[in-house]
C-alpha cells in the first residue's frame, strides 16, 4: 500500500510538532541547568562558611571540655 498525500502531510505535521516539543523541552532543560549552575556558583561560599563555622564551634567545645577536665576535676 502506497502512502497517500494525506498520510504524508499528516506525518510531516506530526514530525514538526514533535520537533517543536523537543525544542521546547531542550530550552526548558537549558534554563533549569543554567539556574542550577548559578546556584552551584553561590553554594561554595555558603558551604565554606558552614564548614568554618562548624570547625570553630567544635574547636571551642573541645577547648572548653579540656579546660573543664583539667581545672575542675
N, CA, C and O atoms as a Tinker XYZ file with bonds, in Angstrom:
   292  protein
     1  N      0.832000   -1.180000    0.000000    73     2
     2  CA     0.000000    0.000000    0.000000    64     1     3
     3  C      0.881000    1.250000    0.000000    63     2     4     5
     4  O      1.729000    1.425000    0.875000    81     3
     5  N      0.675000    2.086000   -0.962000    73     3     6
     6  CA     1.462000    3.307000   -1.079000    64     5     7
     7  C      0.855000    4.392000   -0.206000    63     6     8     9
     8  O     -0.366000    4.495000   -0.093000    81     7
     9  N      1.716000    5.210000    0.416000    73     7    10
    10  CA     1.176000    6.285000    1.248000    64     9    11
    11  C      0.504000    7.354000    0.382000    63    10    12    13
    12  O      0.985000    7.702000   -0.696000    81    11
    13  N     -0.578000    7.841000    0.869000    73    11    14
    14  CA    -1.282000    8.904000    0.151000    64    13    15
    15  C     -0.717000   10.256000    0.563000    63    14    16    17
    16  O      0.055000   10.362000    1.517000    81    15
    17  N     -1.117000   11.286000   -0.176000    73    15    18
    18  CA    -0.645000   12.633000    0.143000    64    17    19
    19  C     -1.106000   13.050000    1.537000    63    18    20    21
    20  O     -0.375000   13.727000    2.260000    81    19
    21  N     -2.302000   12.650000    1.907000    73    19    22
    22  CA    -2.819000   12.988000    3.233000    64    21    23
    23  C     -1.973000   12.349000    4.331000    63    22    24    25
    24  O     -1.671000   12.975000    5.346000    81    23
    25  N     -1.598000   11.093000    4.107000    73    23    26
    26  CA    -0.765000   10.396000    5.099000    64    25    27
    27  C      0.594000   11.076000    5.217000    63    26    28    29
    28  O      1.125000   11.234000    6.316000    81    27
    29  N      1.154000   11.479000    4.077000    73    27    30
    30  CA     2.456000   12.143000    4.087000    64    29    31
    31  C      2.358000   13.485000    4.810000    63    30    32    33
    32  O      3.225000   13.814000    5.619000    81    31
    33  N      1.308000   14.262000    4.526000    73    31    34
    34  CA     1.124000   15.550000    5.196000    64    33    35
    35  C      0.916000   15.369000    6.696000    63    34    36    37
    36  O      1.458000   16.129000    7.497000    81    35
    37  N      0.138000   14.368000    7.071000    73    35    38
    38  CA    -0.096000   14.106000    8.493000    64    37    39
    39  C      1.202000   13.728000    9.190000    63    38    40    41
    40  O      1.468000   14.168000   10.309000    81    39
    41  N      2.009000   12.909000    8.522000    73    39    42
    42  CA     3.297000   12.502000    9.093000    64    41    43
    43  C      4.218000   13.711000    9.247000    63    42    44    45
    44  O      4.894000   13.856000   10.266000    81    43
    45  N      4.243000   14.581000    8.230000    73    43    46
    46  CA     5.075000   15.783000    8.314000    64    45    47
    47  C      4.625000   16.681000    9.467000    63    46    48    49
    48  O      5.453000   17.240000   10.185000    81    47
    49  N      3.324000   16.813000    9.638000    73    47    50
    50  CA     2.811000   17.631000   10.734000    64    49    51
    51  C      3.190000   17.037000   12.087000    63    50    52    53
    52  O      3.579000   17.756000   13.008000    81    51
    53  N      3.070000   15.706000   12.195000    73    51    54
    54  CA     3.449000   15.048000   13.449000    64    53    55
    55  C      4.932000   15.238000   13.738000    63    54    56    57
    56  O      5.327000   15.493000   14.876000    81    55
    57  N      5.751000   15.109000   12.690000    73    55    58
    58  CA     7.195000   15.272000   12.870000    64    57    59
    59  C      7.523000   16.706000   13.282000    63    58    60    61
    60  O      8.340000   16.919000   14.178000    81    59
    61  N      6.897000   17.685000   12.641000    73    59    62
    62  CA     7.195000   19.077000   13.001000    64    61    63
    63  C      6.690000   19.399000   14.407000    63    62    64    65
    64  O      7.337000   20.147000   15.140000    81    63
    65  N      5.538000   18.842000   14.788000    73    63    66
    66  CA     5.025000   19.056000   16.142000    64    65    67
    67  C      5.939000   18.414000   17.182000    63    66    68    69
    68  O      6.216000   19.002000   18.228000    81    67
    69  N      6.400000   17.207000   16.883000    73    67    70
    70  CA     7.323000   16.523000   17.791000    64    69    71
    71  C      8.632000   17.296000   17.906000    63    70    72    73
    72  O      9.183000   17.437000   18.997000    81    71
    73  N      9.124000   17.794000   16.776000    73    71    74
    74  CA    10.356000   18.577000   16.779000    64    73    75
    75  C     10.183000   19.839000   17.619000    63    74    76    77
    76  O     11.080000   20.204000   18.379000    81    75
    77  N      9.044000   20.503000   17.491000    73    75    78
    78  CA     8.756000   21.696000   18.278000    64    77    79
    79  C      8.722000   21.361000   19.768000    63    78    80    81
    80  O      9.268000   22.097000   20.590000    81    79
    81  N      8.078000   20.245000   20.108000    73    79    82
    82  CA     8.016000   19.830000   21.514000    64    81    83
    83  C      9.401000   19.527000   22.064000    63    82    84    85
    84  O      9.725000   19.897000   23.192000    81    83
    85  N     10.213000   18.855000   21.264000    73    83    86
    86  CA    11.574000   18.516000   21.702000    64    85    87
    87  C     12.383000   19.793000   21.931000    63    86    88    89
    88  O     13.125000   19.894000   22.908000    81    87
    89  N     12.240000   20.767000   21.026000    73    87    90
    90  CA    12.973000   22.030000   21.201000    64    89    91
    91  C     12.532000   22.767000   22.459000    63    90    92    93
    92  O     13.357000   23.357000   23.156000    81    91
    93  N     11.233000   22.736000   22.752000    73    91    94
    94  CA    10.742000   23.375000   23.974000    64    93    95
    95  C     11.296000   22.683000   25.214000    63    94    96    97
    96  O     11.672000   23.341000   26.184000    81    95
    97  N     11.343000   21.346000   25.177000    73    95    98
    98  CA    11.883000   20.593000   26.314000    64    97    99
    99  C     13.360000   20.911000   26.504000    63    98   100   101
   100  O     13.820000   21.109000   27.628000    81    99
   101  N     14.102000   20.959000   25.394000    73    99   102
   102  CA    15.535000   21.265000   25.477000    64   101   103
   103  C     15.738000   22.677000   26.030000    63   102   104   105
   104  O     16.624000   22.899000   26.855000    81   103
   105  N     14.922000   23.628000   25.579000    73   103   106
   106  CA    15.044000   25.002000   26.069000    64   105   107
   107  C     14.748000   25.070000   27.568000    63   106   108   109
   108  O     15.448000   25.753000   28.315000    81   107
   109  N     13.705000   24.356000   28.000000    73   107   110
   110  CA    13.365000   24.341000   29.428000    64   109   111
   111  C     14.482000   23.701000   30.240000    63   110   112   113
   112  O     14.821000   24.184000   31.321000    81   111
   113  N     15.061000   22.607000   29.721000    73   111   114
   114  CA    16.155000   21.944000   30.429000    64   113   115
   115  C     17.387000   22.835000   30.498000    63   114   116   117
   116  O     18.096000   22.840000   31.504000    81   115
   117  N     17.647000   23.594000   29.425000    73   115   118
   118  CA    18.777000   24.525000   29.451000    64   117   119
   119  C     18.571000   25.603000   30.507000    63   118   120   121
   120  O     19.507000   25.973000   31.215000    81   119
   121  N     17.337000   26.109000   30.611000    73   119   122
   122  CA    17.057000   27.118000   31.639000    64   121   123
   123  C     17.252000   26.545000   33.038000    63   122   124   125
   124  O     17.806000   27.206000   33.915000    81   123
   125  N     16.790000   25.303000   33.241000    73   123   126
   126  CA    16.968000   24.671000   34.550000    64   125   127
   127  C     18.442000   24.443000   34.837000    63   126   128   129
   128  O     18.901000   24.652000   35.960000    81   127
   129  N     19.187000   24.012000   33.815000    73   127   130
   130  CA    20.616000   23.766000   34.002000    64   129   131
   131  C     21.341000   25.059000   34.345000    63   130   132   133
   132  O     22.209000   25.072000   35.218000    81   131
   133  N     20.991000   26.148000   33.663000    73   131   134
   134  CA    21.622000   27.436000   33.965000    64   133   135
   135  C     21.298000   27.891000   35.377000    63   134   136   137
   136  O     22.164000   28.421000   36.072000    81   135
   137  N     20.056000   27.689000   35.809000    73   135   138
   138  CA    19.714000   28.097000   37.174000    64   137   139
   139  C     20.446000   27.227000   38.188000    63   138   140   141
   140  O     20.858000   27.717000   39.239000    81   139
   141  N     20.613000   25.929000   37.882000    73   139   142
   142  CA    21.376000   25.057000   38.783000    64   141   143
   143  C     22.834000   25.483000   38.835000    63   142   144   145
   144  O     23.440000   25.485000   39.907000    81   143
   145  N     23.400000   25.841000   37.698000    73   143   146
   146  CA    24.795000   26.286000   37.683000    64   145   147
   147  C     24.956000   27.572000   38.480000    63   146   148   149
   148  O     25.943000   27.748000   39.194000    81   147
   149  N     23.982000   28.471000   38.357000    73   147   150
   150  CA    24.056000   29.709000   39.133000    64   149   151
   151  C     23.988000   29.419000   40.621000    63   150   152   153
   152  O     24.688000   30.054000   41.410000    81   151
   153  N     23.148000   28.460000   41.015000    73   151   154
   154  CA    23.071000   28.093000   42.430000    64   153   155
   155  C     24.377000   27.463000   42.889000    63   154   156   157
   156  O     24.840000   27.723000   44.000000    81   155
   157  N     24.976000   26.626000   42.027000    73   155   158
   158  CA    26.238000   25.982000   42.399000    64   157   159
   159  C     27.339000   27.020000   42.548000    63   158   160   161
   160  O     28.238000   26.853000   43.373000    81   159
   161  N     27.282000   28.087000   41.762000    73   159   162
   162  CA    28.289000   29.140000   41.882000    64   161   163
   163  C     28.183000   29.850000   43.225000    63   162   164   165
   164  O     29.195000   30.283000   43.775000    81   163
   165  N     26.982000   29.972000   43.753000    73   163   166
   166  CA    26.793000   30.643000   45.045000    64   165   167
   167  C     27.028000   29.697000   46.213000    63   166   168   169
   168  O     27.389000   30.141000   47.303000    81   167
   169  N     26.830000   28.401000   46.002000    73   167   170
   170  CA    26.887000   27.447000   47.104000    64   169   171
   171  C     28.264000   27.295000   47.748000    63   170   172   173
   172  O     28.322000   27.161000   48.970000    81   171
   173  N     29.380000   27.307000   47.008000    73   171   174
   174  CA    30.669000   27.096000   47.690000    64   173   175
   175  C     30.933000   28.097000   48.803000    63   174   176   177
   176  O     31.493000   27.731000   49.837000    81   175
   177  N     30.546000   29.343000   48.616000    73   175   178
   178  CA    30.755000   30.328000   49.686000    64   177   179
   179  C     29.950000   29.964000   50.919000    63   178   180   181
   180  O     30.446000   30.043000   52.043000    81   179
   181  N     28.708000   29.567000   50.705000    73   179   182
   182  CA    27.861000   29.178000   51.823000    64   181   183
   183  C     28.416000   27.925000   52.490000    63   182   184   185
   184  O     28.483000   27.850000   53.717000    81   183
   185  N     28.812000   26.942000   51.685000    73   183   186
   186  CA    29.365000   25.711000   52.249000    64   185   187
   187  C     30.637000   25.999000   53.035000    63   186   188   189
   188  O     30.848000   25.436000   54.109000    81   187
   189  N     31.481000   26.870000   52.506000    73   187   190
   190  CA    32.728000   27.205000   53.193000    64   189   191
   191  C     32.430000   27.857000   54.537000    63   190   192   193
   192  O     33.078000   27.545000   55.536000    81   191
   193  N     31.457000   28.759000   54.569000    73   191   194
   194  CA    31.096000   29.411000   55.829000    64   193   195
   195  C     30.555000   28.402000   56.829000    63   194   196   197
   196  O     30.880000   28.462000   58.015000    81   195
   197  N     29.730000   27.475000   56.354000    73   195   198
   198  CA    29.185000   26.462000   57.257000    64   197   199
   199  C     30.282000   25.558000   57.806000    63   198   200   201
   200  O     30.272000   25.218000   58.989000    81   199
   201  N     31.217000   25.172000   56.963000    73   199   202
   202  CA    32.303000   24.293000   57.402000    64   201   203
   203  C     33.193000   25.014000   58.410000    63   202   204   205
   204  O     33.524000   24.456000   59.456000    81   203
   205  N     33.585000   26.262000   58.098000    73   203   206
   206  CA    34.431000   27.007000   59.028000    64   205   207
   207  C     33.711000   27.287000   60.337000    63   206   208   209
   208  O     34.308000   27.198000   61.410000    81   207
   209  N     32.437000   27.624000   60.251000    73   207   210
   210  CA    31.660000   27.859000   61.466000    64   209   211
   211  C     31.565000   26.613000   62.320000    63   210   212   213
   212  O     31.691000   26.681000   63.543000    81   211
   213  N     31.341000   25.465000   61.676000    73   211   214
   214  CA    31.273000   24.205000   62.422000    64   213   215
   215  C     32.617000   23.870000   63.046000    63   214   216   217
   216  O     32.677000   23.406000   64.185000    81   215
   217  N     33.700000   24.105000   62.305000    73   215   218
   218  CA    35.032000   23.815000   62.830000    64   217   219
   219  C     35.343000   24.705000   64.033000    63   218   220   221
   220  O     35.906000   24.234000   65.021000    81   219
   221  N     34.987000   25.969000   63.958000    73   219   222
   222  CA    35.224000   26.879000   65.090000    64   221   223
   223  C     34.403000   26.452000   66.296000    63   222   224   225
   224  O     34.900000   26.462000   67.422000    81   223
   225  N     33.146000   26.077000   66.067000    73   223   226
   226  CA    32.285000   25.626000   67.160000    64   225   227
   227  C     32.835000   24.357000   67.805000    63   226   228   229
   228  O     32.850000   24.246000   69.031000    81   227
   229  N     33.284000   23.406000   67.000000    73   227   230
   230  CA    33.848000   22.159000   67.537000    64   229   231
   231  C     35.122000   22.457000   68.323000    63   230   232   233
   232  O     35.333000   21.900000   69.400000    81   231
   233  N     35.976000   23.340000   67.784000    73   231   234
   234  CA    37.208000   23.693000   68.494000    64   233   235
   235  C     36.892000   24.364000   69.827000    63   234   236   237
   236  O     37.550000   24.086000   70.830000    81   235
   237  N     35.904000   25.235000   69.847000    73   235   238
   238  CA    35.505000   25.893000   71.091000    64   237   239
   239  C     34.993000   24.874000   72.109000    63   238   240   241
   240  O     35.368000   24.923000   73.281000    81   239
   241  N     34.141000   23.957000   71.664000    73   239   242
   242  CA    33.606000   22.942000   72.577000    64   241   243
   243  C     34.701000   22.023000   73.105000    63   242   244   245
   244  O     34.692000   21.663000   74.282000    81   243
   245  N     35.645000   21.640000   72.246000    73   243   246
   246  CA    36.752000   20.794000   72.699000    64   245   247
   247  C     37.631000   21.536000   73.703000    63   246   248   249
   248  O     38.034000   20.969000   74.718000    81   247
   249  N     37.926000   22.801000   73.417000    73   247   250
   250  CA    38.777000   23.543000   74.355000    64   249   251
   251  C     38.061000   23.743000   75.691000    63   250   252   253
   252  O     38.699000   23.683000   76.742000    81   251
   253  N     36.765000   23.975000   75.670000    73   251   254
   254  CA    36.007000   24.115000   76.915000    64   253   255
   255  C     35.987000   22.798000   77.691000    63   254   256   257
   256  O     36.105000   22.794000   78.916000    81   255
   257  N     35.836000   21.678000   76.972000    73   255   258
   258  CA    35.841000   20.369000   77.632000    64   257   259
   259  C     37.201000   20.087000   78.253000    63   258   260   261
   260  O     37.282000   19.579000   79.371000    81   259
   261  N     38.261000   20.412000   77.536000    73   259   262
   262  CA    39.610000   20.214000   78.074000    64   261   263
   263  C     39.832000   21.120000   79.287000    63   262   264   265
   264  O     40.406000   20.684000   80.285000    81   263
   265  N     39.389000   22.359000   79.210000    73   263   266
   266  CA    39.506000   23.298000   80.332000    64   265   267
   267  C     38.773000   22.762000   81.561000    63   266   268   269
   268  O     39.321000   22.770000   82.663000    81   267
   269  N     37.553000   22.302000   81.376000    73   267   270
   270  CA    36.782000   21.750000   82.499000    64   269   271
   271  C     37.462000   20.511000   83.074000    63   270   272   273
   272  O     37.489000   20.321000   84.290000    81   271
   273  N     38.009000   19.672000   82.202000    73   271   274
   274  CA    38.637000   18.430000   82.664000    64   273   275
   275  C     39.858000   18.729000   83.532000    63   274   276   277
   276  O     40.033000   18.115000   84.584000    81   275
   277  N     40.702000   19.669000   83.101000    73   275   278
   278  CA    41.936000   19.924000   83.831000    64   277   279
   279  C     41.749000   20.835000   85.043000    63   278   280   281
   280  O     42.479000   20.690000   86.024000    81   279
   281  N     40.812000   21.755000   85.010000    73   279   282
   282  CA    40.708000   22.733000   86.085000    64   281   283
   283  C     39.581000   22.484000   87.068000    63   282   284   285
   284  O     39.567000   23.089000   88.140000    81   283
   285  N     38.650000   21.627000   86.746000    73   283   286
   286  CA    37.550000   21.367000   87.672000    64   285   287
   287  C     37.551000   19.958000   88.233000    63   286   288   289
   288  O     36.734000   19.644000   89.099000    81   287
   289  N     38.424000   19.124000   87.775000    73   287   290
   290  CA    38.459000   17.739000   88.282000    64   289   291
   291  C     39.507000   17.604000   89.362000    63   290   292
   292  O     39.691000   16.519000   89.913000    81   291
